[in-house]
């Protein structure tokens, strides 16, 4: 799993300057109010997604990433569906996310899944390289 996080970090660092990279360290997600899920092919970790509570009825999605060699098979959508279902079971009303504007495929996936643009949330500041989105469940 550490290798996947390192790949995700390297990918994001190649796209955005440090001030526009809002990466959550694995330790930030290793708390009771967070869920971190991975996708595996055989025993190999090929994708991840996490969410953490930012209010009793509001979660933030973090760490959505699929390894380059595993893209194009619908894994991103399956990863996206899993925390949404978990959030519904926990009676979380909506999930928000921050993504970079240079990630057209991710933005397309989020829009297709019903995420809409929203203002910055949970302490984020406006950033011309960030897109904030939310979905009511």
N, C-alpha and C positions, 0 to 999 in steps of 0.2 A: 504494500500500500504506500509506503514511503516513496518508492520509485515513481508511482503515479502522481503523487503530490509534487514531487520534484519536476516531473514533466509538465504538469499544469503550471507551476510557477515559472518555469523557463519560457513556456509559450506566452504567458501573460506579460512577462518582463520584456520579451521581444516586441510586443505590440504597443506597450504603454510605458510612459515614464513613471518613476516611483510614486509621485504624488497622485497619480491616477490609477494606481494598482491597489485594489481593496481586498487583498488576499487574506483569508482567515487562516491562521496557523492551526494545525491539527489540534493543538492543545486547547484552543478556544472552543473547538467543537467537541471536546471530550468532557462535557458537563452534562448534568442530568436533563437540562432543558433542550438538548440538541440530539439530533439523529444523524448519523453518518452511514450511508449505504454504499456498497461497492458492487460492481458487476464483475463477474469472473467468466473466463473462457477456460475450461478445465480448471486448473488451480491458479491461473494467471489473472491478476487484477487488470481490467481493461477500461473501467469507467467508475465514476463516483458522483455522488450528489449528497448534499447535507441540508438540513434546515435547523434553525434555532429559534426559540421563542424570543420575541422582542416586546411582546405585550401578551396578556392572557389569551387573546383571540387572534393574534397576529404573529406570523412566523416569517423569517427571512431565509430565502434559499441561498446556499453558498456551495462552492466547490463542485459545480456541475462541470464535468470534464469527461471526454471520451478519447482514448488514445487514437492517434491518427490512423493506425492500421485497423481499427475497429469501427471506423465511421462509415456511414452509408448503409447500415443494416437496421436502422430503427432503434438502436440502443438508447440514443438520447431521449427519445419519446418515452421509452419504457422506464428509464431512470426518472424522468420528470413525473410520470404517473404515480410512482411509488410513494414519494413523500406527500403528494396531494392526497392520496388515499389515507395515509397515516394521519395527516392533519385533519381530515374529515372525521375520522374515528375519535380524535382528541377534541373535537368541536372547535377547531381553529377556523375562524371565519375567512381569513385571507392570507395569502402568501405574497410577499414582495421580493424583488431581486434587483440587484445592480449588475449591469453588464456593460462591456465596452462597445463603443460604436463601431469598432473595426471587426466585430465578430458577426458578420451578416448571417451566417448559418444559425448561430445561436439565437439571434434576434428573430429570425424567421420561425424557428422552432417555438419560441416563447409566444409569438403572435398567433401561430397556428393552434397553440394549446389554450388560447383565450386570455393571455396576459396583455394588459393595456398599459400604455405609458402613464406615469404618475409623477408627482413631485418627489424630490429626495425625501427619505424617511430615516428614522432611527439614527439621527445624528450625522447623516451624510450631508456634505455641502454640495451645492451645484458644481458640476464639472463638465466642461464641454466635451470630454471624452467618455462620459458616462451616460447611460440610458437607464432610467429607473422604471420598473414595471411592477404591476400588481395584478392579482387575480382573486376575485371573490369566489369562494367554494360553495 
